[in-house]
């Protein structure tokens, strides 16, 4: 079985060759396939793609955001992470409190209209400043609802109690490693209407064998060019951290995809990436003096020997 970055590149080629042309929620359009699996042996190196530069700092800060159970972008902005801004920004510009220029359909218009793009940049800058410096504004417009962190750490039950899924699964791995119930779900049907974006990576399961911890993720919707490289590295990092806390080595990360798609405005970027040769995977270094996954900070992580091809920019579909 083809594994690692080559498996990702072959997925890209498969969708280019055989993907079905489909419409989507954003209006951008995609080429997609349904049902695909990739495997990454984490002992062979950290799976940060080398055919384009992937920003590990963004991945790590977002994962820590999830682990903390946070749902407000203020933490992300404090760590110079802007990947969730658009969903919060959209809520603000649609509100009665917003008094700036019309930002309707900003996700696509800003890519085509230079004058609009300048207004968007200015308003997004204002929005970020308000989130960082006005606690009341951040509380009202920075929160994304019941997204990943809420479900991982504070799943609400029908009797008003909460379940800390992440803490529970770590204890389960420690105490009953052979269990088939090491599962965390982000897909909570009751809470979907209260999320800025329903979870794309919906459920993950851990597996212990031969002193190694493996993780399988089911991802219902997979943006192959922009999202999937982040998801691979994020869950690889999560597996490393939980394995460390549980006294285990790392095994495999298994990535199972539902609707695996390339956006129609990412096609040339994917072809550019496929023209590049893979390079040796980097190594992950983290502060092993931290015993609990809940104690880690961004400064505890370092990626060594990462020598990727240059980054390739592409628009995000909102």
N, C-alpha and C positions, 0 to 999 in steps of 0.2 A: 504493500500500500504506500502510495506517495504521501509524504508527510511534510510538515513545516511550511516554510515560505513557498516552496514549489507547489504545495497543495493549494495555497491561496492564489498563486499565479495561474494555475490550471483552472481554478474556478472562474477567474476573470475571463480567460480564453473561452471557456465553455459558454458563458453567458453571451459573450460577443458572437459566438458561432451559432448558438441554438436558442438564445433567450427569446421569449415571447414579448412582443410589443404590447404594453399595457398602460392604461391611464392610472393616475394615483391621486391621493388626497390633495397633494400640493399643486396639481395641475402641470407639473413638469414633464411627466411621462417617464417610463422606465422600460428596460429590457430585463426580463426576469425568468428564473426557473424556480421550481418548487421542490424542496427536499434535497438537502446536500449535507455532507459531513466532511470535516477536516480534522486531522489529528496532529498534535504537536508534542514531541518528547521534550519535556522541560529540562531534562538532564543534558541535552545537547546544546543549550544556550537559551538566552531569554528571547522569546519570539517577537522582537521588535523588527518590523520589516526593514530590509536593507535596500530594496529597489526604489524606495523613496524615504526621505527622512520623516520620522514620526515623532512627535513631541512627547517624550516620556513624562515631562513635568505636568502637562495637562492631564495625562492619563492618571498619574499618581494622585494629583490633587482632587480629581473627580472621584476616584475610588475612596479616598479618605473622607470625602463629603458623604458618600453613600454609607460608609462604615460608621460615621458619627451619627447617622440618622437624620442628617440635616436636609432640608428641602428649600432653603433660601439661598439665592445666588450670591449673597453678600460674602460668604466664606470663599466662594470661588473667585470673586473679584479681588478680594484681599490677597489672593495668591496668583493674580494676573491670569486668571482662567476665564475666558469669555465664551466658552462653547455652549452655554445654556442661556445666553443673554436674550436671544431673539424671542423666546417664548414669554419671558417676563416683560420685555419691551412691548410686545404685541398687546399685552393686557393693559399696559399704561396708556399707549397711544389710542386705544379704543375706549378709554374711560372719560368720564365727565371732567376729571381733574386736568386732563391734557389740554393745553392751550397753544401748542405749536402748529407748524404747517402740517397739512394732510399727509399722513404716512400710510394710507390705505394701500394694501398689496405691496408693502415695502420689500418683502423677500425677493420679489422678481423685478420690480421696477428699478430698484437700486443697481441692478446689474446692467441695465440698458440705458438709463437716463442719467447723464453726468450731473446735471443740475440737481436732480432729485437725490442722487447719491451723496452730494455735498450736504444737503439738508439732513439726510439720514445720519451721516457721520456726526453732524453737530448735535442732533437730538439724542443719538445714542450716547454721546459723550455727556450730555446733560443728565441723562438717565443714570448712567454709571456713577456720576458724581453724587447724585441724590441718594442712590443706594448705599454708597460708602459713607456718607456724611450725615444722613438724616435717618435715624432709627425708625421713626414712625412711617416714613415713606418706604423704607426697606421692608418693614413688616407687612405693609399693604401691597406693595407691587413687586417685591423681590421673591416672594414665596411662590413656588410652583405647584402647590397642592400636594396631593398624596402620592408623590412620585417615589422613586426607588428607596431612598433612605427611610421614608415613613413605613414602607412595607417590610423592609429588611429588619428594622429595629422596633417598630411600634405598630404592628398589625392589629387593627381594632377588631375585637370580637363582638358578637351580637349582645353579650351581657355587659359591655362597656369596659372589659379588661383589655390589656394589650399583650401581644406575644413578641418577644425579642427573638426572631427566627435565627439571626446570625449567631447570637450568643448560644442559643439552644443547639444549633447544629455543631458548633465547636465542642460543646460538652458531650454531645452524642458521639462525635468522632473519638474523643478521648476515652469515653467509658464503654462504648459498644461499637468498636471499629468495624465489625462485620455486618452491622445493620445496613439494610437497604432503604433506610428512611432519612439519610443525610441530605435533606432537600430544603431549599429556600425558594419561595415563590414571590415574585413581584406582581403577578397578575391577580388582582383582587377585583372581581367584576363589580362589586358594590361601589368601589372607589374610583372606577374608571372615569365617571363624569367629573370628578374633582381633581383630575390630573391635567397639567399643562400638556402632557404628551403621554399616552398610554405606553407602558413599558415595551420596548422592543426586545430586550433580553429578559425573558419572562420567567425562567425557572432554571436553577442549577442544582446539580447533585454531586456529592463527593463519594469516593470509593477508595477503600484502603486495602492494599494487598502487597505482600513482600516488603513491608515497612515503608511503602510509598503512598502518597496521597495524590489521587487523580481527581479531576473535575470535568464534568460534562455540562455544557450550557445549551439550552434550547432557546433559540432566538427566532421569534415569529416573523420579524421584519429586519432585513439585513441590507443596509446601504454599503455595498461591497467596497466602493472606492474610499469614502470618507469614514464611515462608521466601523466597519469590520476590523480594520487594523487596530483601532482603539480598543474594541471589544476583546480581541485576542490578547493584547498586552495587559489589559485590565484584569481579566480573569486569570491570566498566568500569574500576575502579581498577587492577586487574592489567594491563589493556591499556594504560592510560596509562603505567604505570611501565616496562613492557617496551618500549613505543614510545620512551620517553625514552632508555633505555639503548641502543637500537638506532639512534638518530638518525632516527626516523620520526615523522610526525604520526599522530593517531588517526583511524581510520575508523569502522566500525560494530561494535557488539556485537550478535550474533545469538543469540537464546536459543531453543533447541529443547527442547520438553518432551515427555516420555513420558506418564506418568500425572499429569495436571494436576488437582489436586483442592482443594476447599474443605471443611474439616472441618465436620461438622454443628453444632458449637458455635461456629462462626465466621460463620454466615449473617447474623445481624443486624449484625455489625461490617462485613461486606462491603457490605451494603445502605446502611449509614451512609456508608461511604467513597464509594460511587457517587453519593450525593446531593450531593457537594461538587464545586466547580469547580476545574479544574486551575489552577496558577499557574506563573509563569516558573521554569524550571529554574535551580538554583544553578550556581556555577562551582567547579572544583577548583583549588586552589593547592597546590603541593608544592615542596620544597627542590630546586631544579634543580642545585645544586652537588653533590648526591649523584649519582654516575655509575652505580652498580650497584644493581640492585633489592635485593640482599642487604644493603645498607648502611642502608636506611631504618628510621627509628624512628617511633613514633606522633606525636611532636612535629613531624615534617617535613610533616604534612598539615594543610590547612585548607579548610573549605568556606565559600565566600563567597556572600552574597546569597541565603541559604536562608530562605524565608518560607512554611513549610508550614502546613496546617491542623493542629489538635492531634492528638497521638498517639491511637490507639484500642487499648485493651488487649484481649487475648484469651488464653485458656489454651493452653499448648503440649501437644501430644500426645506422650507419651514411650513 
